[in-house]
Amino acid sequence: MKRFIEGVDREQATLFPERLDDYVGNDNPVRAIDAFIDTLDLFEVGFCGVVPEATGRPGYHPATMLKIYVYGYLNQIQSSRRLERECGRNVELIWLTGRLMPDFKTIADFRKDNGSAIRKVCRQFVALCREIDLLDGDSVAIDGSKFKAVNTKARNFTREKLRRRFKQIDESIAHYLSELDRADELIAATGMSVSDETVKRLVDKIASLKKKVASLKAVEAEMDQTGDDQISLTDPDARLMAITSRHPRIIGYNVQSAVDTEHHLIVAHEVSNIGSDRGQLSNMANQARDALGVDALDVVADKGYYKSEEILTCDDEDITVTLPKAATGNAKKRGRFDRQYFVYDADDNVYVCPAGQRLTYRMTRKEDGRVLHFYWTTACETCPVKHHCTTGKQRRIKRWEHEDVLERVQERLENNPDKMCTRRQTVEHPFGTIKAWMGATHFKMKTLKHVATEMALHVLAYNMKRVMAIMGVPGLLKAMVA
């Protein structure tokens, strides 16, 4: 074909064959994958099979298998069967593995059997980022996001769901029994016969429902035995979790992450099957501080993390947190003054109400393990704005013994309102990127242990791609050599 760019003739023989290395450019990400994994001490990290057996069939070196997985997650190929196909046709993987083509079972077993070591590799890349001065800051944003598990809603049960299902089945059985009774009455009254197919259909439906009741009772018995209020049949560790009002429930895991505010690298992450973020603040903050290697840390999070005890723990450990307080009372919704209208005077140990009255200290009491001080005034009965304040005899204010820690958090937020924008722009983008890579079904593995391994591979791939975007592949290779 004239006047077109023409390819090489497939039948053309070459006297000097091209090298495999010629197909991979110097700025290709596979060179960074190859160099990083070659720097690891896989035996020390804990990979199986680093030292070969003296007898038996030789196996693949763990470095080769790890390179396949890191390449796969970097290129949104998480399935072991897809990775098997790519090893035979993908030039980059052919270069990376030296033309090795392990089967999908070998690939899948490597990920399953080396979960702990893979998670350590993820942490070692964060340490590498610190060594090459990409994590010099002392500020992180913390957030959590819900990821779908390999478990449908139909195969997840709570006690309330079981109660509803039992009621629905009982009503259905009663309906079919009444249909059979009606058929008997028709035969007795008119002598007309009902077709055998109709009777058989009704009997089969009743038998099917009774079988369903037996299976649900087995689930209920397992709940009673384990003491758990929720059971997932496909992935036993997955849990029903609330997310937003538009998509209120998913069966999955709650992934926590701490992201560096300067370069947006994930410095720490953790997978949990606890849906709430309220108890995660100090844990994630400490993991981030250890990963960054700093003594003091500045943390910003959203109101889902607001818990007094967690904030106090961070304050005691020299971790400065900034986050908004979650609205818990109903006073504002009902048109009355909420807590923010009462100003504390530390010098006199009193609260000043919106009407100018002073609520003095009255007593101390312990509630839910917290020491609370109570303040009120006797002037409420004659106050002209009492109907905007309380429906009781007097408005009482509770003050936690460490309330000054919470007040400093609020003061920091008021002095730096842009921090919440920084949080959103820092920590939500990695979650969105990783979920886009994962596809519609986020995790492919089951149980918390294996899901944590899969998440570590995603985080490692995200961080590597982020570093290569910042430094370039040649820059990263040069930094690793140095």
N, C-alpha and C positions, 0 to 999 in steps of 0.2 A: 504493500500500500504506500503510494508515493505521498510526500509532503506531510507525513505524520511522524511523531517520535516513535521509534521502533525499539522493541525489547530484544533481548538476546535469544538467539535460536536455541530451543531446548535440546536439539540434537547435536549442537556444536561441542566438540570435545576440546578441552584445554590441556595444554602441555604442562603448565604449572598451575595446579588448582589453587583457588583463592583460600586464604586462611579464614577460619571461623571468626577470628578476632576482627577481621575487616568489616564484618556485618554489624558490629556494635561500636557506635561512636564514643569518643572520649567523654562526652557529656551525657551519656545514657545512664539513667538511674540504676540499672542493674550493676554497674561498676561500683556504685556506693553500697549496694546490698552485699556484693561479694567482698568488698574490703572490710565492711563493718563486721560481718560474721567471721571472717578470717582473723580478726583481732581478738575474738572471744576465746576464753579458756572453757570449752564446753564441758570438760570433766568437772571443773570446779563449780560451774553453774548447776550441774546435776543432770545432764542429758544421759539417757540410757544408750549403751552400745558404743561409747567413745573408744573403749578398749575392746578390740575384736575377740571373739571366742577362738580358742585354739583349734577346735574341730567344728565340723558342720559347714553348711553353705555360707559363704560370705554375705554380709548385709551391706546396706547403704550407710555411708558415714552420716552421722547426725547433722553435720554442717551442710551437706547437700540437701537433706530434707528440710532443714530450717530455711535455706535459701529459697526453696520452692514455695514454702508457705509465706514468707515475707514478700516475695514477688507477687504471689497470688493476691494477698490482701492489699498490696499497694496498687493493684490493677483490678480490684473488685471481682476477683475470682476466688471464692471461698470454698466451693464444692470440691471434694477430693476427686470425683469423677471428671470434672472439668479440668482440674489441674493435671490429671493423667493425660487427657487429650492434648492439652497445651504443651506438655513436655515433648510430644512427638511432632508438633507442627510450629511451635512458636520459636522463632530464631533467637530471641532474647533468652528464653528458658533453655534452649539447646546450648547456648553459649555458657549460661550460668551453671548448668549441671554437667557440662562436658559430654553431651549426647546421652546421658542416662535417662531412662524412662521407667521409673517405678510404677507399679500398678496402684489403683485407687485404694485398695485395702491397706497396702503398706503406707501410703500417704496419710490415710485416715488414722491408722493406729499410732503413727508418730505423734500426731496432735493429741490424741487421747492419752497416750502414755507419758508424755513429757510436759504436762500442764504447768507444774511448778517451775520447771526450768525456763519455759517460754515466758512466764510472767517475770522471771528475774531478768531475762534479756531485755524486756521492755523497760525495766528500771535501769539497766545498764546503759541504754541509749540516752535516758534522761541524764545520767551521770556524765556521759560523753558530752552532752550539750552544755553541761555546767563547766566541764574542763575547757571547752573551746569558747568560753565566755558568752554563751547565748543565754545563760540564766544567771546574770549578775544581779538582778533585781531582788527585791524583798516584798513584792506585792503580788497577790493572786486573787482571782475571782473563783468562787465555789458555787456549784449548782448541781442539781440532779435531774435526770430525765428517765422516763419510763421506756423500756425497750421490749418489744414483743417476744414472747417465748414460743416454742414449738408446742402450743397447747391451745385448742379452741375454747371458747366460752362454754360450749356444750359439754366439754369434758372437765369442767371445773365446778366444784360444788361447795357451797357454804350451808350452814345449818338452816338458814332462812330459805335458801333455794330448795333444799330438800323438803322442807315443810310445805312449800308451795307445790312442788311436784307431786308429793303424796296426795295433797288435796285434789289436784287436777286429775290424777289417775283414779282416785276413789270416785270422783264425779263421773268420769268416763265409764268405769266399770258399772256403776249404778245405772247409767244411761243404757248400756248394752244389755244388762240384765232385764231392765224394764221392757226393752224391745223383744226379748225372748218371752217374757211374761205376756206381752200383748199378742204375740203370735199364738201362744197356748190358748189365750182367751178367745181369739178369733176362730181357732179350730173347734173349741168347745161350743161356741155360740152359733156358728154358721155351718160347721162341718167343712169349711174351706181349708185346704191344706196350704202350708207355706213351703216354698221351694227348699230343697235340701241345701242348695248353694247359699241361700240367705242365712239359714241356721248355722251352716258351717262357717260362714264369714263372721257372724257374731261370736261364735264360740272361739274362733281363732283370735279375734281381737281381744277377747277377755283373757285368753291364755297368754297373749303377747304382753298385755298390761301387767298381769301377775308376775311374769318373768322380769319385767322392768322393775316392779316393786322389789323383787328379791335382790336384784343388782344394786338398787339404791339403798336397801337395808344393809347390804354388805359395806357400802361406802360409809353409811352412818355408823356401823360397828367399828370400822377402822378409825373414824373420827373419835369415837369414845375410847378406843384403845390408845391412840396417840395423844389424846388431849388437845388436838388441833381443831380449830373451827373452820378450816378450809382444806380442801384436798383437790389436787390436779392429777388426773389419771395419766396423761401423756408425759408431762414433765413434772415429777413429784415436788420439785422445789419452786416451781413457778407459782405466783400468787396473783389474785385479782386486785388490781390497783386503780385508784382514781387518778385521772389526769386533768381534763378540762371539762367545762359544762357541755361543750359541743361533742366531745368524744369522752364520755364520762368514765368508761372502764376498759381496761385491757388486761389480758393475762400475760404477765411478764416479770421483768426485773427492774429494780431501781438502780441506775448506774450513777455514781457520784464521781465528780471530777474537780480538780483544782487546776486552773489554767493561769499561766504567767501573763501578766497584763502588758508586758513589753512586746514579746514576740509571739504570744498566743500559743505557746507550747503546753501540752498537758503534762504537768509535772507529777501528778498523782491521780490515781483513780481507784475505784472499788465497786464491786458488783454486790448488791444486796437484794434480798427478797422482802425487805421491809418497805412498805409504800411511802411512809412519811420521812421527810428530811429533818425533822426537828431534833433528832438525837445524833446527827451526823457532823455537826459543825466542828467540834474540837478534834474529833478523829481525823477528818480530812485536813484541817489546818495543821495538825501535828505531822501528818504524812507529807504535806507540802513543804513544811519547814525543814524536815529531814532531807527531802529530795533536793532542796535548794542549798542546804548546808549553811543556814543563817541562824543567828541567835534570836532575832526578833523578826516578826512577820506582820505585814498589813493584809488583812483579809476583808473582802467585800462579798456579801451574799444577799439573797432576797429574803422576804419576810417569812418564807416557809421554814427557815432555819432559826427563827426567833424562839429561844428557850433560855430562861434565866440562868439555869444551872450550867448550860453549855457556854454561855457568854462569860460567866464567872470563871469557869475552867480556863478558857482562853486568856482572860485577863491575868490570872495567876501565873500563866506560863509565858507571859510577855508577848502575847499575840493580840494585836489591835484589830478589832472587828468593827465593821460598819454595815449596818443593815436596818431596815425599817421595822417598826413594831407592828405585829399583826393585830388587827382590830378584833377584840374578843367580846366586848360588852355590847349591850343593846341600847344603852342610854341615848346615843346619838341618833339611832334609827327612830326612837320614840320621841324625839324632839327635846331631850333633856341634856344637861351639861355632862360631858364625859370626863374622864380622868385628866385630860390635858388642860382643862380649865382651872385646875387646882394647882397653885404654885407652892413649891416647898421652900421654906425659909430655913436653911441649915443652921444659921446662928441661933435662932430661937427654938428650933425643932418643932415648927408648926407648919400647917398648910393654910394658905389664904384662898378662900373660895371666891367665885365671881362677884359675890355681893360685898366683898371686903372683910368678911368675918374670918376669925382665926380658929382653925381646927387644931386643938391641942392634943398632945399625946395622952392616951388614957390607959392602955394596957398592952401587953405582949402575949402572943399565943402562937403555938406551933400548929401549922396546917400542912398536910401532905409532905412532911419532912422539912418544911421551910419555916423559919422564925419570922413572924409578921408583927409589926407594930400598928396599933389602931389609933386613929385620930377622929375626933368629932367635936362639935360645939352644941351648946344648949340653945343657941339663938335661932335654930331652924324653924321653930314653931311660929315665930313672928316675922320671918323673912318674907318680903314681898315677892320674891322670885322663887319661892320654895317649889311651886308646881313645875318649874323648869329644871328642878334639881333632883328631887326624890319624892317618892310616895310614902316613905316611912316617917318615923318620928324625927329622925335626923339623918343627914348624909354622913356615912362613915367611909373613911379612906384607909386602905391597908397599904403599909409600906414594908417592903422586904428589907431585911437587915443589910443586904448588899445592893440596895436600890441605887446607890451612887454610881455603881458600875454601869447600870442600864442608862442612867441619865447622861453619862459621858458618851455612850454609844449614840444616843439621840442628838447630843450636841455636835458630835462629829458629822452626823448625817445632815444636820441643818447648816453646818458650815461648809460642807462639800456635797451639795445635791447632785453634782455631775457624776459622782461616783457610781450611782445606780445606772447611769447610761454606760459608763465604762464597764460595769459588770455585764450588762446585756450584750454589748459589742464584743466582749472578750470570751465569755464562757458558753454562749448559746451557739455561736458559729461552729465550733468543733462538733457539737452534738448533731447539728443539722447536716454537716458534711459527712460524718460517719454513718448516719441513718440513710443518707442518699446512697452511699456506697453499699450498704447492706441490702437495700431493696425492700420489697413489701414485707417479707418475713425477716425480722432482724437477725435472730440467732438461728443457727442450724444445728447446734448441739443441745443436749439436755442435761439437766441438773446444774446446780450452782457452781460446782467445781469446774465443769467443762465450759460452761458459759463464761466464767471468769477468764479462762484460757483464750477463748475466742475474742473476748473484749480486749485482752492484752495485745493480741495480734492487730486488731483494728487501731488501737492507740499507738502502737509502734509504727504502723504504716502511716498514720496521720502525722506523727511527729517527724518521721523521715521525709515525707513529702513537704512538710512545712520548712524544715531545715534546708532542703534542697532548693526551695523557692527563695529562701533568704540568702543563702551563700552560693548557690549553684553547685552542681555535682563536682566540678574540678575543685572548688573551694572546700567542699566537705572532705574530699579525698585528701587534699593537702593538709587539712586540719587533723585528720585521723592519723596521718603519717607522723605529723609533728608531735 
